[in-house]
Amino acid sequence: MPETHIGTAFDDGAADFDRLAPSLWNPMGNALVAAAEVGMGDSILDAGCGSGATTIPAAQYAGPEARVDGIDISADMLALAQAKASTLSLDNVALHHGDVTEWTAEEPYDVVLSAYSMFFLPDMDAGAAHLVSNLRPGGRLALSTWAEGSLSPFTDLLLQECRKETPDFAEGLSRTRDNAERLNTPEKLADWLESLGLGDIKVLETPAQVQLSPSLAWSLVLGSGLRNLLPADPEAAERVKTGFLALLGEEHNLNADTLIATARRP
């Protein structure tokens, strides 16, 4: 996906994205925070925080005296995250609209979190190195990413229907997909983290299955970068929707298998 489109895609699809929060983003956000071993008083950066699925539990684990910064390029996603933080009176949360690859805090963090966002970075290696530079010595990086085979056949069927409308379309998620494939096995992910100079690397395979109704399935498309694959013509996009949902059926079991990794900065 062209990097200039990522923020727009998530602004346009923020409400649809958040419909998946109870069944997908929130459980996996809790799992990521638990793996990061967030403790009371930890300072935390949630890079690509979205609508707060990881930010909220991180702030709850860290306690009222902690510093929890969430940063995202989607203003609409941040508005959803802020509403959740305000509802729960989490005054330790500060949300920032910006690019994680340019964010540098005045003081380093104990923990940097990245939930399903690392593969969106235009230069994943340089972007990850920058995030690591925001950690104190001994600080922890914790990330989640899709495991090999995850989201299949969901995305395959969507691409099939999109090609019927635009046979020669350029697949806008090519860079994101390539990045994700570099991280989609425990071995590849551990090797990549080691290449960043990190140690004490642990990778947890986390199976996940999510039942999707047709409505939720389409929200997953509209609430993610997948929406950029859809034809610009509304009628063509509607034909893609009709064909895609017909292939999925009335209930689709989404493969959301995830890898959760933690590592320490020396």
Backbone as CSV, one residue per row, in Angstrom:
resi,resn,N_x,N_y,N_z,CA_x,CA_y,CA_z,C_x,C_y,C_z
1,MET,0.844,-1.186,0.000,0.000,0.000,0.000,0.879,1.235,0.000
2,PRO,0.642,2.178,-0.883,1.427,3.402,-0.844,1.330,4.047,0.525
3,GLU,2.462,4.472,1.086,2.462,4.945,2.463,1.554,6.141,2.675
4,THR,1.345,6.946,1.632,0.489,8.112,1.782,-0.978,7.717,1.927
5,HIS,-1.311,6.469,1.631,-2.698,6.028,1.698,-3.038,5.338,3.013
6,ILE,-2.048,4.961,3.792,-2.318,4.159,4.970,-3.188,4.921,5.964
7,GLY,-2.793,6.150,6.284,-3.579,6.933,7.233,-4.986,7.172,6.756
8,THR,-5.152,7.481,5.464,-6.490,7.698,4.906,-7.334,6.448,5.001
9,ALA,-6.725,5.289,4.692,-7.460,4.029,4.754,-7.990,3.778,6.158
10,PHE,-7.165,4.015,7.164,-7.606,3.741,8.522,-8.524,4.839,9.065
11,ASP,-8.414,6.061,8.556,-9.405,7.078,8.906,-10.772,6.677,8.361
12,ASP,-10.812,6.342,7.076,-12.075,5.987,6.439,-12.697,4.746,7.051
13,GLY,-11.847,3.823,7.511,-12.358,2.553,8.014,-12.306,2.394,9.518
14,ALA,-12.145,3.487,10.265,-11.951,3.371,11.718,-13.122,2.668,12.404
15,ALA,-14.335,3.058,12.067,-15.502,2.442,12.715,-15.594,0.956,12.380
16,ASP,-15.315,0.615,11.107,-15.334,-0.799,10.716,-14.225,-1.572,11.421
17,PHE,-13.045,-0.995,11.507,-11.937,-1.627,12.227,-12.352,-1.965,13.650
18,ASP,-12.982,-1.012,14.313,-13.301,-1.186,15.724,-14.417,-2.200,15.954
19,ARG,-15.181,-2.533,14.932,-16.197,-3.582,15.080,-15.552,-4.931,15.365
20,LEU,-14.303,-5.101,14.940,-13.590,-6.360,15.183,-12.883,-6.376,16.526
21,ALA,-12.926,-5.260,17.250,-12.181,-5.166,18.510,-12.578,-6.247,19.524
22,PRO,-13.862,-6.469,19.795,-14.206,-7.456,20.834,-13.732,-8.871,20.526
23,SER,-13.776,-9.255,19.255,-13.458,-10.646,18.906,-12.017,-10.871,18.486
24,LEU,-11.316,-9.823,18.068,-9.966,-9.997,17.540,-8.946,-9.065,18.182
25,TRP,-9.097,-7.761,17.974,-8.037,-6.836,18.402,-7.858,-6.803,19.909
26,ASN,-8.955,-6.786,20.677,-8.821,-6.698,22.133,-8.178,-7.945,22.750
27,PRO,-8.639,-9.170,22.409,-7.971,-10.346,22.984,-6.493,-10.423,22.629
28,MET,-6.164,-10.095,21.381,-4.763,-10.178,20.991,-3.945,-9.035,21.583
29,GLY,-4.585,-7.883,21.808,-3.909,-6.784,22.497,-3.568,-7.157,23.923
30,ASN,-4.506,-7.790,24.608,-4.246,-8.254,25.968,-3.111,-9.264,25.991
31,ALA,-3.092,-10.156,25.002,-2.041,-11.173,24.940,-0.666,-10.534,24.732
32,LEU,-0.615,-9.497,23.899,0.656,-8.820,23.645,1.170,-8.123,24.902
33,VAL,0.287,-7.442,25.602,0.690,-6.728,26.829,1.155,-7.721,27.889
34,ALA,0.464,-8.860,27.986,0.873,-9.878,28.956,2.262,-10.426,28.616
35,ALA,2.508,-10.670,27.323,3.811,-11.196,26.906,4.924,-10.196,27.178
36,ALA,4.602,-8.902,27.061,5.591,-7.849,27.308,5.926,-7.698,28.784
37,GLU,5.157,-8.369,29.641,5.372,-8.313,31.092,5.382,-6.874,31.593
38,VAL,4.397,-6.109,31.121,4.256,-4.724,31.576,4.025,-4.711,33.073
39,GLY,4.797,-3.892,33.769,4.678,-3.806,35.219,4.283,-2.416,35.681
40,MET,3.947,-2.314,36.945,3.542,-1.042,37.519,4.645,0.000,37.340
41,GLY,4.264,1.149,36.810,5.185,2.251,36.662,5.999,2.237,35.391
42,ASP,5.851,1.211,34.557,6.599,1.165,33.310,6.203,2.315,32.387
43,SER,7.195,2.875,31.712,6.911,3.847,30.651,6.785,3.072,29.339
44,ILE,5.752,3.412,28.566,5.375,2.568,27.424,5.101,3.425,26.205
45,LEU,5.582,2.962,25.062,5.211,3.529,23.772,4.439,2.472,23.001
46,ASP,3.204,2.797,22.602,2.421,1.917,21.736,2.500,2.510,20.331
47,ALA,3.328,1.904,19.491,3.602,2.422,18.150,2.601,1.855,17.160
48,GLY,1.793,2.737,16.562,0.700,2.292,15.707,-0.440,1.796,16.562
49,CYS,-0.882,2.641,17.489,-1.801,2.207,18.549,-3.227,1.982,18.079
50,GLY,-3.584,2.499,16.893,-4.932,2.283,16.383,-5.995,2.786,17.334
51,SER,-7.022,1.970,17.547,-8.134,2.384,18.395,-7.949,1.994,19.852
52,GLY,-6.726,1.586,20.217,-6.400,1.424,21.627,-6.448,0.016,22.178
53,ALA,-6.518,-0.999,21.321,-6.647,-2.369,21.814,-5.458,-2.808,22.659
54,THR,-4.296,-2.232,22.389,-3.104,-2.534,23.191,-2.821,-1.426,24.201
55,THR,-3.109,-0.186,23.816,-2.840,0.953,24.698,-3.614,0.842,26.002
56,ILE,-4.886,0.484,25.911,-5.743,0.459,27.103,-5.261,-0.569,28.125
57,PRO,-5.057,-1.846,27.751,-4.559,-2.779,28.764,-3.156,-2.431,29.260
58,ALA,-2.323,-1.857,28.389,-0.987,-1.454,28.831,-1.088,-0.402,29.931
59,ALA,-1.973,0.572,29.746,-2.157,1.625,30.750,-2.722,1.062,32.045
60,GLN,-3.596,0.073,31.930,-4.169,-0.531,33.135,-3.127,-1.337,33.905
61,TYR,-2.295,-2.086,33.172,-1.235,-2.857,33.819,-0.213,-1.935,34.471
62,ALA,0.124,-0.827,33.811,1.216,0.028,34.273,0.824,0.919,35.442
63,GLY,-0.457,1.185,35.608,-0.903,1.961,36.750,-0.924,3.456,36.510
64,PRO,-1.552,4.201,37.402,-1.820,5.631,37.190,-0.581,6.510,37.133
65,GLU,0.524,6.067,37.704,1.734,6.882,37.710,2.606,6.651,36.486
66,ALA,2.200,5.746,35.612,3.010,5.397,34.445,2.840,6.417,33.336
67,ARG,3.770,6.378,32.395,3.698,7.202,31.182,3.405,6.265,30.010
68,VAL,2.250,6.457,29.371,1.846,5.602,28.259,1.533,6.488,27.060
69,ASP,2.404,6.452,26.072,2.218,7.220,24.846,1.732,6.296,23.734
70,GLY,0.663,6.711,23.063,0.197,6.002,21.884,0.327,6.922,20.688
71,ILE,0.849,6.399,19.584,1.016,7.224,18.388,0.475,6.487,17.182
72,ASP,-0.210,7.220,16.305,-0.789,6.621,15.108,-0.965,7.714,14.059
73,ILE,-0.984,7.298,12.777,-1.168,8.280,11.706,-2.630,8.488,11.346
74,SER,-3.534,7.767,12.017,-4.964,7.938,11.758,-5.611,8.719,12.887
75,ALA,-6.077,9.904,12.594,-6.736,10.741,13.604,-8.044,10.112,14.077
76,ASP,-8.763,9.471,13.165,-10.041,8.870,13.538,-9.844,7.676,14.471
77,MET,-8.788,6.903,14.249,-8.493,5.801,15.154,-8.118,6.331,16.536
78,LEU,-7.337,7.398,16.555,-6.947,7.993,17.828,-8.150,8.513,18.600
79,ALA,-9.141,9.040,17.878,-10.355,9.529,18.547,-11.075,8.380,19.258
80,LEU,-11.109,7.207,18.628,-11.717,6.044,19.270,-10.918,5.623,20.501
81,ALA,-9.596,5.635,20.375,-8.753,5.272,21.511,-8.928,6.250,22.663
82,GLN,-9.013,7.539,22.341,-9.177,8.545,23.388,-10.512,8.377,24.105
83,ALA,-11.557,8.057,23.356,-12.876,7.853,23.977,-12.823,6.705,24.978
84,LYS,-12.116,5.641,24.635,-11.996,4.494,25.546,-11.180,4.871,26.779
85,ALA,-10.070,5.565,26.578,-9.241,5.972,27.709,-10.002,6.909,28.644
86,SER,-10.775,7.818,28.059,-11.544,8.762,28.882,-12.640,8.052,29.658
87,THR,-13.310,7.105,29.016,-14.369,6.351,29.683,-13.826,5.608,30.900
88,LEU,-12.604,5.117,30.789,-11.990,4.355,31.875,-11.148,5.225,32.809
89,SER,-11.167,6.548,32.579,-10.415,7.509,33.408,-8.933,7.159,33.466
90,LEU,-8.392,6.796,32.311,-6.971,6.471,32.226,-6.192,7.742,31.897
91,ASP,-5.901,8.495,32.923,-5.219,9.775,32.735,-3.736,9.620,32.422
92,ASN,-3.231,8.379,32.512,-1.816,8.139,32.208,-1.570,7.954,30.711
93,VAL,-2.624,8.020,29.897,-2.510,7.824,28.451,-2.418,9.174,27.747
94,ALA,-1.423,9.308,26.881,-1.299,10.486,26.015,-1.226,9.985,24.577
95,LEU,-2.131,10.468,23.731,-2.211,10.010,22.351,-1.692,11.083,21.408
96,HIS,-0.962,10.653,20.378,-0.285,11.586,19.492,-0.542,11.203,18.040
97,HIS,-0.874,12.199,17.235,-1.093,11.990,15.806,0.227,12.210,15.093
98,GLY,0.799,11.142,14.541,2.080,11.303,13.876,2.630,9.994,13.358
99,ASP,3.844,10.070,12.856,4.540,8.948,12.237,5.474,8.309,13.265
100,VAL,5.307,7.007,13.499,6.131,6.343,14.521,7.612,6.362,14.157
101,THR,7.927,6.460,12.862,9.333,6.450,12.453,10.011,7.789,12.713
102,GLU,9.236,8.782,13.137,9.815,10.087,13.452,9.667,10.447,14.931
103,TRP,9.068,9.547,15.704,8.785,9.836,17.106,10.011,9.565,17.978
104,THR,10.406,10.565,18.743,11.461,10.400,19.727,11.050,11.138,20.992
105,ALA,10.993,10.398,22.081,10.579,10.988,23.350,11.770,11.605,24.064
106,GLU,11.482,12.488,25.013,12.554,13.118,25.785,13.275,12.098,26.669
107,GLU,12.541,11.085,27.123,13.126,10.035,27.946,12.813,8.686,27.317
108,PRO,13.735,7.732,27.388,13.495,6.419,26.778,12.404,5.648,27.529
109,TYR,11.902,4.621,26.856,10.799,3.817,27.394,11.296,2.493,27.955
110,ASP,10.521,1.964,28.892,10.760,0.605,29.376,10.246,-0.426,28.375
111,VAL,9.151,-0.087,27.690,8.503,-1.033,26.774,8.059,-0.294,25.514
112,VAL,8.315,-0.887,24.353,7.730,-0.435,23.094,6.868,-1.568,22.556
113,LEU,5.621,-1.258,22.246,4.656,-2.226,21.731,4.357,-1.938,20.269
114,SER,4.167,-2.982,19.499,3.764,-2.827,18.103,2.808,-3.971,17.756
115,ALA,1.518,-3.662,17.673,0.500,-4.677,17.417,0.090,-4.646,15.948
116,TYR,0.470,-5.664,15.203,0.105,-5.789,13.789,0.399,-4.504,13.001
117,SER,1.491,-3.866,13.303,1.780,-2.594,12.634,3.184,-2.513,12.057
118,MET,4.084,-3.374,12.515,5.471,-3.278,12.067,5.580,-3.396,10.548
119,PHE,4.755,-4.279,9.960,4.871,-4.533,8.515,4.336,-3.400,7.658
120,PHE,3.700,-2.407,8.259,3.230,-1.237,7.503,4.340,-0.206,7.293
121,LEU,5.447,-0.326,8.011,6.506,0.684,7.909,7.109,0.685,6.510
122,PRO,7.283,1.862,5.915,7.836,1.942,4.551,9.183,1.248,4.421
123,ASP,10.062,1.464,5.405,11.339,0.744,5.490,11.317,0.046,6.842
124,MET,10.913,-1.220,6.831,10.652,-1.906,8.093,11.893,-2.013,8.960
125,ASP,13.053,-2.283,8.351,14.270,-2.435,9.137,14.661,-1.122,9.812
126,ALA,14.664,-0.038,9.028,15.032,1.268,9.584,14.001,1.737,10.599
127,GLY,12.724,1.517,10.300,11.673,1.935,11.223,11.748,1.196,12.546
128,ALA,11.986,-0.117,12.482,12.103,-0.899,13.711,13.327,-0.477,14.516
129,ALA,14.437,-0.218,13.821,15.641,0.237,14.517,15.382,1.554,15.249
130,HIS,14.588,2.427,14.617,14.258,3.699,15.274,13.425,3.458,16.537
131,LEU,12.473,2.544,16.456,11.665,2.244,17.633,12.538,1.675,18.749
132,VAL,13.460,0.792,18.394,14.366,0.222,19.388,15.206,1.316,20.045
133,SER,15.567,2.339,19.278,16.377,3.432,19.829,15.633,4.211,20.901
134,ASN,14.296,4.059,20.934,13.498,4.724,21.965,13.446,3.935,23.268
135,LEU,14.060,2.745,23.298,14.086,1.932,24.502,15.306,2.266,25.355
136,ARG,15.157,2.197,26.649,16.307,2.276,27.543,17.096,0.973,27.438
137,PRO,18.360,0.959,27.832,19.086,-0.314,27.910,18.328,-1.287,28.816
138,GLY,18.103,-2.487,28.313,17.320,-3.471,29.052,15.831,-3.377,28.800
139,GLY,15.415,-2.359,28.042,13.999,-2.206,27.724,13.524,-3.289,26.763
140,ARG,12.203,-3.457,26.707,11.624,-4.572,25.980,10.818,-4.106,24.765
141,LEU,11.045,-4.764,23.630,10.203,-4.602,22.452,9.267,-5.799,22.399
142,ALA,7.979,-5.555,22.203,6.999,-6.640,22.066,6.143,-6.345,20.846
143,LEU,6.018,-7.333,19.963,5.230,-7.116,18.750,4.395,-8.335,18.422
144,SER,3.314,-8.070,17.703,2.481,-9.146,17.164,2.436,-9.007,15.656
145,THR,2.391,-10.151,14.976,2.342,-10.167,13.515,1.627,-11.430,13.076
146,TRP,1.148,-11.431,11.833,0.398,-12.581,11.326,1.326,-13.764,11.083
147,ALA,0.891,-14.957,11.498,1.655,-16.174,11.265,1.447,-16.658,9.832
148,GLU,2.344,-17.484,9.375,2.251,-18.050,8.029,0.904,-18.759,7.861
149,GLY,0.201,-18.443,6.772,-1.101,-19.031,6.510,-2.265,-18.246,7.089
150,SER,-1.968,-17.275,7.934,-3.029,-16.466,8.526,-3.727,-15.630,7.461
151,LEU,-5.003,-15.350,7.694,-5.857,-14.553,6.802,-6.118,-15.232,5.451
152,SER,-5.746,-16.493,5.331,-6.045,-17.261,4.122,-7.152,-18.264,4.455
153,PRO,-8.164,-18.402,3.577,-8.266,-17.885,2.200,-8.963,-16.524,2.090
154,PHE,-9.161,-15.822,3.193,-9.915,-14.568,3.191,-9.368,-13.589,2.149
155,THR,-8.074,-13.275,2.262,-7.500,-12.288,1.338,-7.408,-12.830,-0.088
156,ASP,-7.188,-14.141,-0.222,-7.106,-14.732,-1.566,-8.421,-14.572,-2.317
157,LEU,-9.522,-14.793,-1.616,-10.831,-14.681,-2.253,-11.143,-13.228,-2.603
158,LEU,-10.720,-12.300,-1.745,-10.936,-10.885,-2.052,-10.154,-10.488,-3.301
159,LEU,-8.891,-10.898,-3.372,-8.074,-10.585,-4.546,-8.685,-11.183,-5.813
160,GLN,-9.207,-12.372,-5.704,-9.835,-13.028,-6.851,-10.977,-12.183,-7.403
161,GLU,-11.815,-11.666,-6.527,-12.953,-10.861,-6.970,-12.505,-9.491,-7.484
162,CYS,-11.473,-8.915,-6.868,-10.961,-7.623,-7.340,-10.387,-7.743,-8.751
163,ARG,-9.720,-8.850,-9.030,-9.123,-9.038,-10.355,-10.179,-9.154,-11.444
164,LYS,-11.352,-9.610,-11.093,-12.429,-9.697,-12.087,-12.819,-8.311,-12.583
165,GLU,-12.709,-7.319,-11.733,-13.084,-5.954,-12.091,-11.906,-5.195,-12.699
166,THR,-10.715,-5.464,-12.197,-9.515,-4.767,-12.675,-8.408,-5.799,-12.848
167,PRO,-8.406,-6.514,-13.969,-7.459,-7.629,-14.151,-5.994,-7.228,-14.010
168,ASP,-5.653,-6.000,-14.380,-4.247,-5.599,-14.353,-3.927,-4.663,-13.191
169,PHE,-4.779,-4.706,-12.148,-4.546,-3.756,-11.064,-3.260,-4.095,-10.321
170,ALA,-2.595,-3.038,-9.847,-1.380,-3.216,-9.053,-1.798,-3.503,-7.624
171,GLU,-1.332,-4.587,-7.081,-1.721,-4.957,-5.730,-1.075,-3.993,-4.732
172,GLY,-1.916,-3.113,-4.162,-1.402,-2.045,-3.318,-0.774,-2.508,-2.019
173,LEU,-1.011,-3.767,-1.638,-0.463,-4.249,-0.377,0.843,-5.013,-0.564
174,SER,1.465,-4.893,-1.751,2.627,-5.733,-2.031,3.747,-5.531,-1.021
175,ARG,4.087,-4.268,-0.699,5.172,-4.031,0.254,4.796,-4.539,1.636
176,THR,3.566,-4.255,2.059,3.110,-4.716,3.357,3.122,-6.240,3.422
177,ARG,2.656,-6.883,2.353,2.648,-8.335,2.315,4.068,-8.894,2.375
178,ASP,4.980,-8.285,1.614,6.366,-8.747,1.619,6.983,-8.605,3.005
179,ASN,6.713,-7.483,3.666,7.220,-7.288,5.027,6.670,-8.351,5.972
180,ALA,5.353,-8.591,5.887,4.723,-9.568,6.770,5.305,-10.961,6.554
181,GLU,5.605,-11.302,5.303,6.162,-12.617,5.008,7.571,-12.780,5.570
182,ARG,8.269,-11.685,5.785,9.603,-11.747,6.395,9.534,-12.099,7.885
183,LEU,8.342,-11.991,8.469,8.186,-12.174,9.918,7.243,-13.313,10.274
184,ASN,6.782,-14.098,9.304,5.619,-14.952,9.550,5.904,-16.351,10.080
185,THR,7.155,-16.658,10.413,7.456,-17.903,11.120,8.288,-17.559,12.352
186,PRO,8.249,-18.414,13.369,9.061,-18.119,14.563,10.542,-17.945,14.234
187,GLU,11.054,-18.743,13.290,12.467,-18.674,12.955,12.809,-17.356,12.266
188,LYS,11.986,-16.965,11.290,12.250,-15.709,10.576,12.114,-14.513,11.505
189,LEU,11.116,-14.544,12.357,10.893,-13.425,13.269,12.047,-13.306,14.271
190,ALA,12.485,-14.430,14.826,13.601,-14.396,15.784,14.885,-13.907,15.120
191,ASP,15.127,-14.380,13.896,16.330,-13.937,13.187,16.289,-12.439,12.908
192,TRP,15.116,-11.944,12.552,14.978,-10.520,12.243,15.210,-9.678,13.495
193,LEU,14.666,-10.101,14.608,14.873,-9.367,15.856,16.346,-9.394,16.259
194,GLU,17.000,-10.515,16.028,18.429,-10.595,16.330,19.226,-9.644,15.445
195,SER,18.779,-9.471,14.180,19.476,-8.563,13.263,19.375,-7.114,13.720
196,LEU,18.397,-6.813,14.569,18.250,-5.465,15.112,19.129,-5.248,16.342
197,GLY,19.887,-6.278,16.713,20.768,-6.166,17.859,20.109,-6.490,19.178
198,LEU,18.935,-7.127,19.127,18.191,-7.438,20.341,18.553,-8.822,20.858
199,GLY,18.335,-9.038,22.151,18.612,-10.321,22.774,17.423,-10.798,23.595
200,ASP,17.609,-11.939,24.265,16.555,-12.543,25.094,15.253,-12.646,24.285
201,ILE,15.355,-13.181,23.081,14.233,-13.212,22.145,13.340,-14.415,22.422
202,LYS,12.053,-14.158,22.506,11.060,-15.228,22.688,9.935,-15.013,21.677
203,VAL,9.516,-16.084,21.033,8.424,-16.014,20.068,7.353,-17.024,20.478
204,LEU,6.157,-16.541,20.657,5.028,-17.370,21.082,4.053,-17.527,19.921
205,GLU,3.775,-18.754,19.537,2.764,-19.025,18.516,1.392,-18.993,19.175
206,THR,0.506,-18.157,18.646,-0.792,-17.907,19.270,-1.909,-18.200,18.281
207,PRO,-2.458,-19.409,18.297,-3.559,-19.735,17.379,-4.791,-18.887,17.699
208,ALA,-5.494,-18.473,16.657,-6.714,-17.683,16.851,-7.666,-17.923,15.691
209,GLN,-8.917,-18.154,16.014,-9.961,-18.322,15.018,-11.094,-17.360,15.376
210,VAL,-11.585,-16.630,14.393,-12.644,-15.644,14.626,-13.791,-15.923,13.672
211,GLN,-14.969,-16.102,14.223,-16.151,-16.340,13.398,-16.671,-15.011,12.851
212,LEU,-16.791,-14.931,11.535,-17.212,-13.700,10.887,-18.544,-13.893,10.173
213,SER,-19.501,-13.070,10.513,-20.716,-12.960,9.714,-20.364,-12.187,8.449
214,PRO,-21.232,-12.181,7.433,-20.940,-11.363,6.249,-20.683,-9.899,6.593
215,SER,-21.443,-9.356,7.534,-21.269,-7.956,7.908,-19.892,-7.714,8.537
216,LEU,-19.483,-8.602,9.443,-18.173,-8.432,10.069,-17.042,-8.682,9.080
217,ALA,-17.261,-9.620,8.165,-16.237,-9.886,7.152,-15.987,-8.654,6.304
218,TRP,-17.054,-7.967,5.912,-16.873,-6.777,5.097,-16.270,-5.637,5.914
219,SER,-16.585,-5.585,7.205,-15.948,-4.584,8.065,-14.453,-4.820,8.162
220,LEU,-14.018,-6.088,8.136,-12.589,-6.369,8.166,-11.914,-5.841,6.906
221,VAL,-12.597,-5.924,5.772,-12.058,-5.366,4.529,-11.995,-3.841,4.619
222,LEU,-13.118,-3.225,4.975,-13.190,-1.762,4.989,-12.368,-1.150,6.112
223,GLY,-12.135,-1.900,7.177,-11.407,-1.366,8.325,-9.924,-1.646,8.306
224,SER,-9.415,-2.090,7.173,-7.994,-2.405,7.076,-7.441,-1.888,5.749
225,GLY,-6.149,-2.101,5.534,-5.540,-1.702,4.277,-6.118,-2.430,3.080
226,LEU,-6.873,-3.500,3.318,-7.495,-4.236,2.212,-8.459,-3.363,1.415
227,ARG,-8.982,-2.320,2.032,-9.931,-1.464,1.329,-9.281,-0.793,0.119
228,ASN,-7.962,-0.635,0.145,-7.276,-0.001,-0.983,-7.196,-0.901,-2.207
229,LEU,-7.556,-2.171,-2.045,-7.603,-3.075,-3.186,-8.895,-2.934,-3.978
230,LEU,-9.902,-2.325,-3.367,-11.217,-2.257,-3.998,-11.212,-1.278,-5.168
231,PRO,-11.979,-1.580,-6.210,-12.083,-0.649,-7.336,-12.615,0.702,-6.889
232,ALA,-12.161,1.762,-7.529,-12.620,3.112,-7.184,-14.081,3.314,-7.566
233,ASP,-14.523,2.658,-8.631,-15.908,2.781,-9.090,-16.841,2.103,-8.082
234,PRO,-17.821,2.825,-7.517,-18.699,2.253,-6.490,-19.460,1.009,-6.958
235,GLU,-19.903,1.012,-8.208,-20.642,-0.148,-8.687,-19.736,-1.372,-8.788
236,ALA,-18.511,-1.160,-9.249,-17.563,-2.268,-9.322,-17.219,-2.776,-7.922
237,ALA,-17.044,-1.858,-6.975,-16.746,-2.254,-5.599,-17.901,-3.056,-5.004
238,GLU,-19.119,-2.683,-5.361,-20.281,-3.418,-4.870,-20.329,-4.820,-5.456
239,ARG,-19.919,-4.969,-6.707,-19.871,-6.306,-7.304,-18.800,-7.171,-6.616
240,VAL,-17.673,-6.545,-6.286,-16.647,-7.270,-5.541,-17.207,-7.744,-4.203
241,LYS,-17.889,-6.861,-3.507,-18.482,-7.216,-2.216,-19.439,-8.388,-2.355
242,THR,-20.310,-8.320,-3.331,-21.315,-9.364,-3.509,-20.656,-10.715,-3.796
243,GLY,-19.700,-10.713,-4.722,-19.038,-11.956,-5.074,-18.202,-12.518,-3.940
244,PHE,-17.495,-11.633,-3.256,-16.628,-12.040,-2.155,-17.426,-12.657,-1.014
245,LEU,-18.496,-11.988,-0.612,-19.285,-12.490,0.509,-20.001,-13.785,0.144
246,ALA,-20.359,-13.936,-1.124,-20.974,-15.191,-1.559,-19.987,-16.353,-1.416
247,LEU,-18.715,-16.090,-1.724,-17.689,-17.126,-1.594,-17.428,-17.480,-0.133
248,LEU,-17.489,-16.480,0.750,-17.240,-16.732,2.170,-18.364,-17.519,2.816
249,GLY,-19.600,-17.270,2.387,-20.741,-17.918,3.005,-21.266,-17.144,4.198
250,GLU,-22.267,-17.723,4.839,-22.939,-17.033,5.938,-22.093,-16.940,7.199
251,GLU,-21.128,-17.832,7.330,-20.241,-17.767,8.493,-18.860,-18.227,8.061
252,HIS,-17.900,-17.347,8.214,-16.522,-17.658,7.807,-15.650,-17.746,9.035
253,ASN,-14.868,-18.819,9.104,-13.935,-19.004,10.215,-12.588,-18.408,9.818
254,LEU,-12.327,-17.189,10.267,-11.101,-16.480,9.908,-9.906,-17.068,10.645
255,ASN,-8.878,-17.416,9.874,-7.613,-17.841,10.466,-6.841,-16.580,10.864
256,ALA,-6.763,-16.333,12.159,-6.059,-15.154,12.669,-4.842,-15.565,13.489
257,ASP,-4.226,-16.695,13.132,-3.049,-17.158,13.867,-1.979,-16.068,13.907
258,THR,-1.407,-15.897,15.068,-0.530,-14.751,15.331,0.761,-15.211,16.000
259,LEU,1.828,-14.502,15.698,3.086,-14.659,16.426,3.262,-13.446,17.339
260,ILE,3.579,-13.706,18.585,3.877,-12.641,19.540,5.322,-12.815,20.001
261,ALA,6.115,-11.772,19.794,7.535,-11.840,20.112,7.929,-10.771,21.105
262,THR,8.879,-11.100,21.955,9.469,-10.129,22.874,10.993,-10.212,22.756
263,ALA,11.644,-9.091,22.969,13.106,-9.042,22.907,13.585,-7.855,23.739
264,ARG,14.836,-7.898,24.134,15.406,-6.842,24.986,16.518,-6.102,24.261
265,ARG,16.566,-4.796,24.515,17.704,-4.005,24.051,18.854,-4.207,25.028
266,PRO,20.042,-4.554,24.539,21.189,-4.760,25.452,21.512,-3.500,26.254
